[in-house]
């Protein structure tokens, strides 16, 4: 691991002046700011060195083909580096820094807290097989043609050569007795990644790559290493343990690492309040449509309104055009460029979600004209006709998926953030910030853009909100209250109107993704910030002004850091 933070003082040697010239007086604040800028830049370098796969997703392609060191010594070195970094940044005077540097400082401390939780408190390299698989995600190398295909193929060949060593570290480091759900999802991902990796030469050749025999042999190491890892995980299944919960102490540590300062009881009460509020609202919308039938039947009928799998792409394009026009006409938020997304079928090797945005990395790399894609995954053609149709999102719900992913969700967020001048705030992304914004805009679109209470659209939006509320409660129950997967699945079915198959998947996700409360919690933090900023402005802060300030001030910084930037150091709690 890099330890450049220790050598920062070497960057600021004294300069000599001609003896006949009286030196200008030094500005202590300017020197402090200069030292901070160098230290912050070194910190980002250290993060990218430790997480080269993150650098590739950001389109910082000097790290292409590298794998992280997740050995015992590598993790020990990273934790020592974090400790040195924390000491370095605690020496800076917050008052001496520029306003943007204060946000960077808060963001750096948030990253240190988060990494300590992952690598120390959670000890993820011993308990989470997905840690190793995420480091081998090869999608960025082929989804966006940021460089000639042969160059990207060489980088992928480098990654493939590093895969056996990384997954060998995993076999040695992972506990012999892993939680069964963690094994289940890791096996699913490893086998799926291996299957798709076998087709990488063909995909790259189709993009124009020249792949000789040596490169083909290197690329073949990736699926072989993944197959070997899957076999090793399979051998652990017989020794898998049922317990997966973090427990109260580690769960609270998770909350703190994400900027949540509530105690656990108030956190749970917040989750229950949101679920109850949205259930009352969706039932009221159902009764507006039909008072003669049970609300659950009415909701199911609304959510059964689906187009065919072949027509969903055209529907999504119409929805995106409508949403963008509403944002412009009603002056809800500034759209900083004319860029659009392409609505296309998800490539076969990426079909792990129904729909999602795939934009080029926020740093754009050597090319700035790369398209962004709104991927929609078609159902498996081997499925029966009803199952294929049921796989498509309901028409009123798809509108809010489109809002979440594109206008004004992740894509608009990306357009604002990629033009931000802070390298720190673009590189150190907060997941609660990004998912919170995308979930916040779903309700905002209904309330402020559409501006009417069409019960079908209300049900479509609330079906998404209830899913996130149920995740919030499921996370707490699974990890702090000893609740079972069956309990969590029933919660999704009975309280959030989720079908049985998806309810089981959502419950399982909660076992290895306990922070999936980030959608609802991030949304609530943004809603509170909006209300507090309007109150501070005496009710005169317009919606567009709030959105532009939120998106423009701090790129991908954590919401508590954005709150301090916009309201001052006495801003109060984020929740």
C-alpha positions in Angstrom: 0.0 0.0 0.0 1.2 3.5 -0.7 2.3 5.6 2.2 2.7 8.9 0.4 1.0 10.7 3.2 4.1 10.4 5.4 6.2 12.2 2.8 4.0 15.2 2.3 6.3 17.5 4.1 9.0 16.9 1.5 6.8 18.6 -1.0 7.0 21.9 0.7 10.8 22.7 1.0 11.8 26.3 1.6 12.5 28.3 -1.5 15.4 30.8 -1.8 15.1 34.4 -2.8 17.6 37.0 -4.1 19.0 38.8 -1.0 18.1 42.2 -2.5 14.4 41.3 -2.6 12.4 41.4 0.5 10.3 38.2 0.8 6.6 38.6 0.8 4.9 37.6 4.1 3.6 34.1 4.2 -0.1 33.5 4.3 -0.6 30.6 6.8 -4.1 29.9 5.5 -2.9 29.6 1.9 -0.1 27.3 3.0 -2.6 25.1 5.0 -4.9 24.9 1.9 -2.0 24.0 -0.3 -0.8 21.2 2.0 -4.4 20.0 2.3 -4.8 19.8 -1.5 -1.7 17.7 -1.8 -2.7 15.4 1.1 -6.2 15.0 -0.4 -4.7 14.1 -3.8 -2.4 11.6 -2.2 -5.3 10.1 -0.3 -7.3 9.5 -3.5 -4.2 7.9 -5.1 -4.0 5.6 -2.1 -7.7 4.6 -2.4 -7.3 3.8 -6.1 -4.1 1.8 -5.4 -6.0 -0.3 -2.8 -9.1 -0.6 -5.1 -8.0 -0.6 -8.7 -11.4 -2.1 -9.8 -13.0 1.1 -8.4 -10.6 3.2 -10.5 -11.6 1.3 -13.7 -15.3 2.0 -13.0 -14.4 5.7 -12.6 -12.7 5.6 -16.0 -9.2 6.2 -14.5 -7.6 3.7 -16.8 -4.0 3.8 -15.5 -5.2 1.0 -13.1 -6.6 -1.2 -15.9 -5.8 -4.9 -15.4 -4.7 -4.6 -11.8 -6.2 -6.6 -8.9 -6.1 -5.5 -5.2 -4.0 -7.2 -2.6 -6.5 -8.7 -0.2 -4.0 -10.9 1.6 -3.6 -10.7 5.3 -0.5 -8.5 4.9 -2.2 -6.4 2.3 -5.2 -5.7 4.6 -2.9 -4.9 7.5 -1.0 -2.4 5.4 -4.2 -0.8 4.3 -5.4 -0.3 7.8 -2.1 1.2 8.9 -2.3 3.5 5.9 -5.8 4.6 7.0 -4.5 5.3 10.5 -1.7 7.5 9.1 -4.1 9.2 6.8 -6.5 10.0 9.7 -3.7 11.4 11.8 -2.6 13.6 8.9 -6.0 15.0 8.2 -6.8 15.6 11.8 -3.9 18.1 11.9 -5.6 20.4 9.4 -7.5 23.4 10.7 -11.0 23.3 9.4 -11.4 27.0 9.7 -8.3 27.6 7.5 -9.6 25.5 4.6 -11.7 26.7 1.7 -15.5 25.7 1.9 -15.0 23.0 -0.8 -12.0 21.6 1.0 -14.1 21.3 4.2 -16.5 19.1 2.2 -13.5 17.1 1.0 -12.2 16.7 4.5 -15.6 15.4 5.7 -15.7 13.0 2.7 -12.2 11.7 3.4 -13.1 11.0 7.1 -16.3 9.2 5.9 -14.2 7.0 3.6 -11.8 6.2 6.4 -14.7 5.2 8.7 -16.3 3.1 5.9 -13.1 1.2 5.1 -12.4 0.5 8.8 -15.9 -1.0 9.1 -15.5 -3.2 6.0 -11.9 -4.4 6.6 -11.7 -4.4 10.4 -15.2 -4.5 12.1 -16.8 -6.6 9.4 -13.5 -8.4 8.5 -15.0 -8.8 5.1 -12.0 -10.5 3.5 -12.6 -13.4 5.9 -16.4 -13.5 5.8 -17.6 -12.1 2.5 -16.6 -14.1 -0.7 -18.2 -11.3 -2.8 -15.3 -9.0 -1.8 -13.0 -11.0 -4.1 -15.5 -11.4 -7.0 -16.3 -7.7 -7.1 -12.6 -7.0 -7.7 -12.8 -9.1 -10.9 -15.9 -7.5 -12.4 -14.9 -7.1 -16.1 -17.9 -5.3 -17.3 -16.2 -1.8 -17.6 -13.7 -3.2 -20.0 -16.3 -4.2 -22.6 -19.5 -2.2 -21.9 -17.8 1.1 -22.9 -15.3 1.3 -25.7 -13.1 3.9 -24.0 -10.0 2.7 -25.9 -9.2 0.5 -28.9 -10.5 -3.0 -28.4 -7.1 -4.6 -28.5 -5.8 -2.3 -25.7 -8.8 -3.2 -23.6 -8.3 -6.9 -24.4 -4.7 -6.6 -23.1 -6.0 -5.0 -19.9 -8.5 -7.8 -19.5 -5.7 -10.4 -20.1 -3.7 -8.7 -17.3 -6.8 -8.9 -15.0 -7.2 -12.6 -15.9 -3.6 -13.3 -15.1 -4.1 -11.8 -11.7 -7.3 -13.7 -11.0 -5.7 -17.0 -9.8 -3.6 -15.2 -7.2 -6.5 -13.1 -5.9 -8.9 -16.0 -5.7 -6.1 -18.1 -4.1 -5.9 -15.4 -1.4 -9.7 -15.8 -1.0 -9.4 -19.6 -0.5 -6.8 -19.1 2.2 -8.3 -16.1 3.9 -12.0 -17.0 4.0 -13.3 -18.7 7.1 -13.9 -22.4 6.7 -17.4 -22.0 8.0 -19.1 -19.2 6.1 -22.7 -18.1 6.5 -24.9 -20.1 4.1 -26.5 -17.0 2.4 -23.1 -15.5 1.7 -22.0 -18.8 0.1 -25.2 -19.0 -1.9 -24.9 -15.6 -3.5 -21.1 -16.0 -4.1 -21.6 -19.3 -5.8 -24.3 -17.8 -8.0 -22.1 -14.9 -9.0 -18.9 -17.0 -9.5 -20.6 -19.4 -11.8 -22.4 -16.7 -13.8 -19.2 -14.7 -14.1 -17.2 -17.8 -15.2 -19.8 -18.6 -17.9 -19.8 -15.1 -19.3 -16.0 -14.9 -19.1 -15.6 -17.8 -21.4 -17.2 -15.6 -24.1 -14.9 -12.6 -23.6 -12.6 -13.4 -26.6 -15.7 -13.5 -28.9 -17.1 -10.2 -27.5 -13.7 -8.5 -27.8 -13.2 -9.7 -31.4 -16.6 -8.5 -32.3 -15.5 -5.1 -31.0 -12.5 -5.2 -33.3 -9.8 -6.7 -31.0 -6.9 -8.7 -32.3 -6.4 -11.6 -30.0 -3.5 -13.9 -30.5 -2.9 -17.3 -29.0 -1.0 -15.9 -26.0 -3.7 -13.4 -25.1 -6.4 -16.1 -25.6 -4.5 -18.3 -23.1 -4.3 -15.4 -20.6 -8.0 -14.6 -21.0 -8.9 -18.3 -20.4 -7.3 -18.0 -16.9 -10.2 -15.9 -15.7 -13.0 -18.5 -16.2 -10.7 -21.3 -14.9 -9.9 -19.3 -11.8 -13.6 -18.6 -11.2 -14.6 -22.2 -11.8 -11.9 -23.3 -9.3 -13.1 -20.7 -6.7 -16.7 -21.9 -7.2 -15.6 -25.5 -6.5 -13.8 -24.3 -3.4 -17.0 -22.6 -2.2 -19.0 -25.7 -3.0 -16.8 -27.7 -0.7 -17.6 -25.2 2.1 -21.4 -25.7 1.7 -21.4 -28.8 3.9 -19.8 -26.7 6.7 -21.9 -23.6 6.2 -23.5 -22.0 9.2 -27.0 -20.7 9.4 -26.1 -17.5 11.3 -25.4 -14.5 9.2 -26.5 -11.6 11.4 -24.1 -8.7 12.2 -25.5 -8.3 15.7 -26.5 -5.1 17.3 -23.0 -3.7 18.0 -21.7 -4.2 14.4 -25.0 -3.0 13.0 -24.7 0.2 14.9 -21.1 0.4 13.6 -22.4 0.0 10.1 -24.9 2.9 10.7 -22.2 5.1 12.0 -19.9 4.3 9.1 -22.6 5.6 6.8 -23.3 8.8 8.7 -26.4 7.7 10.7 -26.2 8.9 14.3 -29.6 7.7 15.5 -29.8 5.0 18.1 -31.1 1.6 17.0 -34.6 2.0 18.5 -35.2 5.3 16.8 -33.8 3.9 13.5 -36.3 1.1 13.6 -39.1 3.5 14.5 -38.2 5.6 11.4 -38.4 2.5 9.2 -41.8 1.5 10.6 -43.1 5.0 10.2 -42.2 5.1 6.6 -43.7 1.7 5.9 -46.9 2.5 7.6 -47.2 5.9 5.9 -46.8 4.4 2.5 -49.1 1.5 3.1 -51.9 4.0 4.1 -51.2 6.0 1.0 -51.3 3.0 -1.4 -54.4 1.6 0.2 -56.1 5.1 -0.2 -55.1 5.2 -3.8 -56.5 1.7 -4.4 -59.8 2.7 -2.8 -60.0 5.7 -5.1 -60.0 3.3 -8.0 -62.4 0.7 -6.6 -64.1 0.6 -3.2 -65.8 -2.7 -3.9 -62.7 -4.8 -3.9 -60.0 -5.5 -1.3 -57.1 -3.0 -1.8 -54.6 -5.8 -2.3 -56.6 -7.0 -5.3 -56.9 -3.5 -6.8 -53.1 -3.0 -6.3 -52.4 -6.3 -8.0 -54.6 -5.4 -10.9 -52.8 -2.0 -11.4 -49.4 -3.7 -11.2 -50.5 -6.3 -13.7 -50.7 -3.6 -16.4 -47.6 -4.6 -18.4 -46.5 -4.3 -22.0 -44.9 -7.2 -23.9 -41.2 -7.8 -23.4 -40.7 -6.6 -27.0 -42.5 -3.3 -26.4 -40.9 -2.3 -23.1 -38.0 -0.5 -24.8 -40.3 1.8 -26.8 -42.3 2.5 -23.7 -39.2 3.4 -21.7 -38.1 5.8 -24.5 -41.4 7.5 -24.4 -41.3 7.8 -20.6 -37.8 9.3 -20.7 -38.8 11.9 -23.2 -41.8 12.8 -21.1 -39.8 13.1 -17.9 -37.1 15.2 -19.5 -39.7 17.6 -21.0 -41.4 17.9 -17.6 -38.2 18.9 -15.9 -37.5 21.6 -18.5 -41.0 22.9 -18.7 -41.6 23.1 -15.0 -38.1 24.3 -14.2 -37.5 21.7 -11.6 -33.7 21.3 -12.1 -31.0 22.4 -14.5 -30.0 19.8 -17.1 -26.3 20.8 -17.8 -25.9 19.2 -21.2 -27.8 17.8 -24.2 -26.5 14.2 -23.5 -29.1 11.5 -23.6 -29.1 7.8 -22.7 -29.7 5.0 -25.2 -32.4 2.5 -24.2 -31.1 -0.9 -25.2 -31.3 -4.5 -24.2 -28.8 -5.5 -21.4 -25.9 -7.5 -22.8 -26.2 -11.1 -21.8 -23.2 -11.0 -19.5 -24.8 -8.2 -17.4 -28.4 -9.4 -16.9 -28.5 -9.4 -13.2 -31.1 -6.6 -12.8 -34.3 -5.9 -14.7 -33.2 -2.3 -15.5 -30.3 -0.1 -14.6 -28.1 2.8 -15.9 -24.7 2.1 -17.2 -22.8 5.4 -17.7 -19.2 5.7 -18.5 -17.0 6.5 -15.5 -17.3 9.9 -14.0 -13.7 10.8 -15.0 -14.6 9.8 -18.6 -11.1 8.6 -19.4 -9.4 9.5 -22.7 -12.8 9.8 -24.5 -15.7 12.2 -23.6 -18.1 11.0 -26.3 -19.0 7.6 -24.8 -22.7 6.9 -24.7 -24.7 6.1 -21.6 -27.1 3.2 -21.6 -30.4 2.6 -19.9 -30.3 -1.2 -19.9 -33.5 -3.2 -19.7 -33.0 -7.0 -19.4 -35.2 -9.1 -21.6 -36.7 -12.3 -20.0 -35.2 -15.7 -20.7 -36.8 -16.8 -24.0 -37.0 -20.3 -22.6 -39.5 -19.2 -20.0 -43.3 -19.7 -20.5 -45.1 -16.8 -22.0 -46.8 -15.7 -18.8 -43.5 -15.7 -16.8 -41.8 -13.7 -19.5 -44.6 -11.1 -19.5 -44.7 -11.0 -15.7 -41.0 -10.3 -15.6 -41.5 -6.9 -17.2 -42.1 -4.1 -14.7 -45.7 -2.8 -14.5 -46.2 0.2 -16.7 -47.0 2.7 -13.8 -44.0 1.4 -11.9 -41.7 1.5 -14.9 -42.2 5.3 -15.1 -40.5 5.6 -11.7 -37.8 3.2 -12.6 -37.1 5.5 -15.5 -37.1 8.5 -13.2 -34.8 6.7 -10.7 -32.2 5.6 -13.3 -32.3 8.5 -15.8 -34.4 11.6 -15.5 -33.8 13.1 -13.0 -32.1 10.3 -11.2 -28.7 8.6 -11.7 -28.1 10.0 -15.2 -28.8 13.6 -14.3 -26.7 13.2 -11.1 -23.9 11.8 -13.3 -24.1 14.8 -15.7 -23.8 17.3 -12.8 -21.0 15.4 -11.0 -18.7 14.7 -13.9 -18.3 18.4 -14.4 -17.3 19.0 -10.8 -13.8 20.4 -10.2 -13.0 18.3 -7.1 -11.2 15.0 -7.7 -11.9 13.9 -4.2 -15.6 14.4 -4.4 -15.9 12.6 -7.8 -13.7 9.7 -6.7 -15.0 9.0 -3.2 -18.7 8.2 -4.0 -21.2 7.8 -1.2 -23.7 5.0 -2.1 -26.3 6.5 0.3 -26.0 9.8 -1.5 -26.4 8.4 -5.0 -29.2 5.9 -4.2 -30.8 8.4 -1.8 -31.0 11.0 -4.6 -32.4 8.4 -7.1 -35.1 7.3 -4.7 -35.9 10.8 -3.6 -36.7 11.9 -7.2 -39.3 9.2 -7.6 -41.7 10.9 -5.1 -40.5 14.3 -6.3 -41.5 13.5 -9.8 -45.0 12.4 -8.7 -45.5 15.4 -6.5 -43.7 18.2 -8.4 -43.3 17.2 -12.0 -46.5 15.3 -12.7 -48.4 17.4 -10.2 -51.5 15.3 -10.1 -52.8 12.3 -8.0 -53.6 9.7 -10.7 -54.2 6.7 -8.4 -52.4 4.3 -10.8 -49.3 6.4 -10.8 -49.5 6.8 -7.1 -49.6 3.0 -6.8 -46.7 2.6 -9.2 -44.5 5.0 -7.2 -45.5 3.6 -3.8 -44.9 0.1 -4.9 -41.2 1.1 -5.3 -41.2 3.0 -2.0 -42.7 0.2 -0.1 -40.1 -2.2 -1.4 -37.3 0.1 -0.1 -39.2 0.5 3.3 -39.4 -3.2 3.6 -35.7 -3.5 3.0 -35.1 -1.0 5.8 -37.1 -3.0 8.3 -35.8 -6.4 7.0 -32.2 -5.3 7.5 -32.9 -4.4 11.1 -34.8 -7.5 11.8 -32.4 -9.9 10.1 -29.3 -8.4 11.7 -30.3 -7.2 15.1 -33.5 -9.1 16.2 -32.8 -12.7 15.2 -35.4 -12.7 12.5 -35.4 -15.4 9.8 -35.3 -15.4 6.1 -38.9 -16.7 6.1 -39.9 -13.7 8.3 -38.3 -11.2 5.9 -39.9 -12.8 2.8 -43.3 -12.6 4.5 -42.6 -8.9 5.3 -42.1 -8.2 1.6 -45.1 -10.2 0.6 -47.6 -9.0 3.2 -46.5 -5.4 3.8 -45.0 -4.3 0.4 -47.2 -6.3 -2.0 -44.2 -8.1 -3.5 -44.7 -11.4 -5.3 -43.4 -14.6 -3.6 -40.4 -15.1 -5.8 -39.1 -11.5 -5.6 -39.9 -11.5 -1.8 -37.5 -14.4 -1.3 -34.8 -12.7 -3.4 -35.2 -9.5 -1.4 -35.0 -11.3 1.9 -31.8 -13.1 0.8 -30.2 -9.9 -0.4 -30.7 -8.5 3.1 -28.3 -11.1 4.6 -25.3 -10.0 2.6 -26.3 -6.4 1.9 -27.4 -5.1 5.3 -27.0 -1.5 4.2 -29.8 -1.7 1.7 -31.6 0.7 4.0 -29.5 3.3 2.1 -32.3 4.0 -0.4 -34.9 5.1 2.1 -32.5 6.7 4.6 -30.7 8.7 1.9 -34.1 9.9 0.6 -35.2 11.0 4.0 -31.9 12.9 4.6 -32.4 14.8 1.3 -36.0 15.5 2.2 -35.0 16.9 5.6 -32.2 19.0 4.0 -34.7 20.4 1.5 -37.2 21.3 4.2 -34.5 22.8 6.4 -33.0 24.9 3.6 -36.5 26.2 2.6 -37.1 27.1 6.2 -33.8 28.9 6.5 -34.6 30.9 3.4 -37.9 31.9 4.8 -39.8 29.8 2.4 -38.4 31.6 -0.6 -36.0 28.8 -1.9 -37.4 27.4 -5.1 -37.3 23.8 -6.0 -34.9 24.3 -8.9 -32.6 26.3 -6.7 -32.5 23.5 -4.1 -31.9 20.8 -6.6 -29.2 22.7 -8.4 -27.4 23.5 -5.2 -27.6 19.9 -4.0 -26.3 18.5 -7.3 -23.8 21.2 -8.0 -22.1 21.8 -4.7 -20.5 18.6 -3.7 -20.6 15.9 -6.4 -20.9 12.5 -4.8 -20.1 13.5 -1.2 -22.0 12.0 1.7 -25.2 13.7 2.6 -24.1 14.9 6.0 -21.1 16.6 4.4 -23.4 18.2 1.8 -25.7 19.4 4.6 -22.8 21.1 6.4 -21.7 22.7 3.2 -25.2 24.1 2.5 -26.4 25.0 6.0 -23.1 25.6 7.9 -21.3 23.7 10.7 -24.4 24.2 12.9 -26.6 22.4 10.4 -27.8 19.8 12.9 -28.4 16.1 12.4 -29.0 14.7 8.9 -32.0 12.6 10.2 
